[in-house]
């Protein structure tokens, strides 16, 4: 009898005025695996291409040594790059990111969606499941992106002596071996695991909160909701993980443009070098451009991804209705 009464309440909104079925997040979005991959690939590529100049400034600021940029000021770094190398320097290495971002984000979002469905069970609003799914996604996607990210960061630094993406790949293979492409993988995963845990949990929570504030207009304002939730998630996650991002940059750029070369790939050793050379402030190098990158980048990425998902959902619905008739 109690169960019947409860069911009646949920079926009749008059008994439950604060219940809004249109804002509940479904456990599965009705898309094929390949559709998640395409949506993620498009979103990741647009995100990184749009924000690449900011990423270049961040890389310059985080690379210690005798590189041209030593100041932690964003405006000083930006002016120095323009004065020494011109506007085109802001886009050096974009080809490497173009090759890596699409496949990596295809893996990233498809793994996230599969894990979210599996971990959430009957509770699609489970923040812990979202965080765990994000960690699984980053472990897989970083294996794809890390080599091209290393190439990208080396090309971003001035006076690097590389003629382009393929010249950098060839010379790194010849001089340092294939291990150089994954020198920062462990650090990248250790950085991106908490980053994505915070990012996805924050995104899903903020998105749900915004949709509950105004459920009657949730569908009309869907793009704004995704962009706002993405920006909040990206900014928070970026600020929390900046020290590990500095370590990752150091490992990827060692020996380039006068940057320190480390005896081992130990994260602890790199931390010690940075602390000895720059103090604790050195671990937060580039945190402003990192937040300036990830807030709009996440807004672009999530709104693009959700729009692509919506496109595929409508396409699938149209295809299914055509089959039935």
Secondary structure as GFF3:
##gff-version 3
##sequence-region A 1 325
A	DSSP	alpha_helix	2	11	.	.	.	ID=ss1
A	DSSP	three_ten_helix	21	23	.	.	.	ID=ss2
A	DSSP	alpha_helix	33	50	.	.	.	ID=ss3
A	DSSP	alpha_helix	52	62	.	.	.	ID=ss4
A	DSSP	alpha_helix	74	85	.	.	.	ID=ss5
A	DSSP	three_ten_helix	87	91	.	.	.	ID=ss6
A	DSSP	alpha_helix	94	120	.	.	.	ID=ss7
A	DSSP	alpha_helix	127	156	.	.	.	ID=ss8
A	DSSP	alpha_helix	165	175	.	.	.	ID=ss9
A	DSSP	three_ten_helix	178	182	.	.	.	ID=ss10
A	DSSP	alpha_helix	185	213	.	.	.	ID=ss11
A	DSSP	three_ten_helix	215	217	.	.	.	ID=ss12
A	DSSP	alpha_helix	222	240	.	.	.	ID=ss13
A	DSSP	alpha_helix	242	252	.	.	.	ID=ss14
A	DSSP	alpha_helix	267	278	.	.	.	ID=ss15
A	DSSP	three_ten_helix	280	284	.	.	.	ID=ss16
A	DSSP	alpha_helix	287	324	.	.	.	ID=ss17
###
